[in-house]
Amino acid sequence: MSRPKYTYNLPTLISSQIEVQSVTLVELTSSEEMMAAKRAQNDPIRLAWELPKESLRAIDGKAISTADGSSDQAWESLHPKARSFVMQAYNQLHNPVEPDVAAFLQSRQVEIG
C-alpha cells in the first residue's frame, strides 16, 4: 500500500550528540494498531511505545520494520531523546488538534425515537 511517509529532522544539537539525523513515520492502519496492541499484551505503558515503534519506518533513510525485527533493534539503540521525538511525531500524526476536537464534539446531534 502506498501512503505518505513523514520525515522529521532531529535538531542539530541533539543529532550531533546521538548520531541520528532523521526519522520517518507513517500513519498507522487499524491493522497495524491492532498488531501493536497485541505486542503490548494489555500493558498500557508498553502500548505507548509499541504504537510509535510500529509507525517508525526509517532512521536516517534506512528502512526498518516490525516484521523482521529491525524496528525492535533500532528502537532499543535509539537515544532516549530520539525515542521521545518519535513519540511526539507519532502523536502529531495520529491525534487531532484541540480546535478540531471541539468542533467535532460541538457537531453532536440528538435524535429520539
C-alpha positions as CSV (number, residue, x, y, z in Angstrom):
1,M,0.0,0.0,0.0
2,S,1.4,3.4,-1.0
3,R,1.0,6.1,1.6
4,P,2.7,9.3,2.7
5,K,5.9,9.0,4.7
6,Y,6.7,11.8,7.1
7,T,10.4,12.5,7.7
8,Y,11.4,14.6,10.7
9,N,14.9,16.0,11.1
10,L,16.2,16.0,14.7
11,P,17.5,19.3,16.0
12,T,21.2,19.8,15.1
13,L,22.4,19.9,18.7
14,I,20.7,16.6,19.5
15,S,21.5,14.9,16.3
16,S,25.2,15.7,16.6
17,Q,25.2,14.1,20.1
18,I,23.3,10.9,19.3
19,E,24.3,10.3,15.6
20,V,20.7,10.2,14.3
21,Q,19.8,12.9,11.8
22,S,16.2,11.9,10.8
23,V,13.3,9.6,11.5
24,T,10.5,8.6,9.1
25,L,7.0,7.6,10.2
26,V,3.7,6.7,8.6
27,E,0.1,7.0,9.8
28,L,-1.0,3.6,11.0
29,T,-3.8,1.5,9.6
30,S,-6.2,-0.1,12.0
31,S,-4.5,-3.5,11.4
32,E,-1.1,-2.0,12.4
33,E,-2.6,-0.5,15.5
34,M,-4.0,-3.9,16.4
35,M,-0.6,-5.6,15.9
36,A,1.0,-3.0,18.2
37,A,-1.8,-3.6,20.8
38,K,-1.2,-7.4,20.7
39,R,2.5,-6.9,21.2
40,A,1.7,-4.7,24.2
41,Q,-0.1,-7.6,25.9
42,N,-2.6,-5.4,27.8
43,D,0.2,-3.2,29.2
44,P,-0.8,0.4,28.6
45,I,2.7,1.7,29.1
46,R,4.1,-0.8,26.6
47,L,1.3,0.2,24.1
48,A,2.5,3.8,24.4
49,W,5.8,2.6,23.0
50,E,4.6,0.0,20.5
51,L,2.4,2.4,18.6
52,P,5.2,4.9,17.7
53,K,7.6,2.0,17.1
54,E,5.1,0.5,14.6
55,S,4.8,3.9,12.9
56,L,8.5,4.3,12.6
57,R,9.6,3.2,9.1
58,A,13.2,4.6,8.7
59,I,16.1,6.1,10.6
60,D,18.4,8.2,8.6
61,G,16.7,6.9,5.4
62,K,17.4,3.2,6.3
63,A,14.2,1.3,6.2
64,I,13.1,-0.7,9.3
65,S,10.1,-2.9,10.0
66,T,8.5,-4.8,12.9
67,A,8.1,-7.8,10.5
68,D,11.9,-8.6,10.5
69,G,12.7,-7.3,14.0
70,S,14.8,-4.4,12.7
71,S,12.5,-1.8,14.3
72,D,13.0,-3.5,17.7
73,Q,16.7,-3.3,17.3
74,A,16.5,0.3,16.1
75,W,14.2,1.3,18.9
76,E,16.5,-0.3,21.5
77,S,19.5,1.5,20.1
78,L,17.8,4.9,19.8
79,H,18.8,7.5,22.4
80,P,16.0,8.4,24.8
81,K,15.7,11.8,23.3
82,A,15.3,10.4,19.8
83,R,12.6,8.0,21.1
84,S,10.9,10.9,22.7
85,F,10.9,12.8,19.3
86,V,9.5,9.7,17.6
87,M,6.7,9.5,20.2
88,Q,5.9,13.2,19.7
89,A,5.9,12.8,15.9
90,Y,3.5,9.8,16.3
91,N,1.2,11.9,18.5
92,Q,1.2,14.8,16.0
93,L,0.3,12.4,13.1
94,H,-2.4,10.4,14.9
95,N,-4.2,12.9,17.2
96,P,-6.4,15.7,16.2
97,V,-5.7,19.3,17.4
98,E,-8.0,20.8,20.1
99,P,-10.0,23.1,17.8
100,D,-10.9,20.1,15.6
101,V,-11.9,18.1,18.7
102,A,-14.0,20.9,20.0
103,A,-15.7,21.4,16.6
104,F,-16.3,17.7,16.3
105,L,-17.9,17.4,19.7
106,Q,-20.0,20.6,19.1
107,S,-21.4,19.0,16.0
108,R,-23.3,16.4,18.1
109,Q,-26.9,15.9,17.1
110,V,-29.5,14.0,19.1
111,E,-32.5,12.0,17.8
112,I,-35.1,10.5,20.0
113,G,-37.2,7.6,18.7
